[in-house]
Amino acid sequence: MRGEGGAVRLTGAELGAALGERATLVQFSTSFCQPCRATRRTLAEVAGMVEGVAHVEVDAESQLELVRRLEILRTPTVLVLDAEGRVVRRAAGQPRRVDVIAALGEAV
């Protein structure tokens, strides 16, 4: 779904979990992805530090329609959503904690 200005917008129903009150860190993972484990820890840690931020992990293998629609080409891929569910940042690969915090600054 596209939001205002053409931005992609996601809902909690599409992700299978509630969105954060201020922002949501969405991680697309696969079971065989080694960097996904470290990314999970990093995102959970950052979400725990910032009030109103949720971390949602999506199994890319079981959500192929969503993966195709969002053009997820590798795992981990992280999307940063604002409070309305609009994608404000996107990154493929294992993110650094400082980069996740900076990206959240754009969302909240």
N, C-alpha and C positions, 0 to 999 in steps of 0.2 A: 504494500500500500504506500502511496506517495502522499506526503503531507504538503503543507504550504511551501511554496517556493521549490517544489520538486524534491524536497528531502524525503528520504525513506522513513516511514513511521511503522513501528512494531507495537503490538499489543501483548499484554500478559497472556492472553489466550493463545496467541501464535507461539509464544515461547514456552508455554506450559508452566509459568510461574508468575507471581505478581511483580510488577515493576517497582523500582524504588521510588520513594516519595520525592527525592531530589534528582536522582540519576540512577542508571542501571548499567552495569558492566556485563555484557553478553559475550560468553566464550563459546565458540564452536570447537568441539573436540572430537577425537575418535579414540577408540579403545587402544589402538596400537601406537598412539602418538606420545613419545617420551616427553617432549617439551610441554605438552598439555598439562602434565602433572605439576610442573614448576609454575606454569601460568595460573593454574587453579589456586595454588598456595598464594601467589602474589596478589591476585585479584581478591581473594577472600580476605587477605590481610588489609588491603586498602579499603575494601568495603566495610570492614570492621572498624577502621579508623575514622571514617567520615559518616556522620549521622545522615540517615535518609538515603544511603546508597546501597543498592542490592547487587549481588553477584548471581547471575544465572548461567548455568552451563547447559549447552544444547549438544546432544549427541548427533553429530552431523550425519552419521550413517542411518539413523532412524528418522531424520527430518530432511530427506533429500529434496522435497519440493521447496522448502524454505531455503535450503542451501543453494539450489539453482536460482531461485528468485533473487537472492542477495548476492549471487555470483561469488560465493565462498569457494576459493580455489585450493586452499591448503589449511591445515590445522597446526597449531591453534590460530584462529582468527578472532580478534576481539573487536566488538562494536561498543562504543560509548553512546548511550541514549540519554537524552535530557528527560525532564519530568513528564513530558508529553509523549515520550517514546520515539522521538526523532533521532536518527543517527547523526551525531555531531562529529564523531571521529571513528576511524577504522584503521586497524593495523593487523598485518599478518606476521606470524612468528611470535616468539616468546618476548613479551614486553618487559622493560625495566620498570621497577616500582616508581621511580621518579617520573617516567613518561606517562604512566597511568594516572598519577596524581595531577600532572599538568593537563592531561586530556580531560580529567574531571572538572578542572577549572573552567573549561569551555562549556560544560554541560550544566553546571549549577549556577 
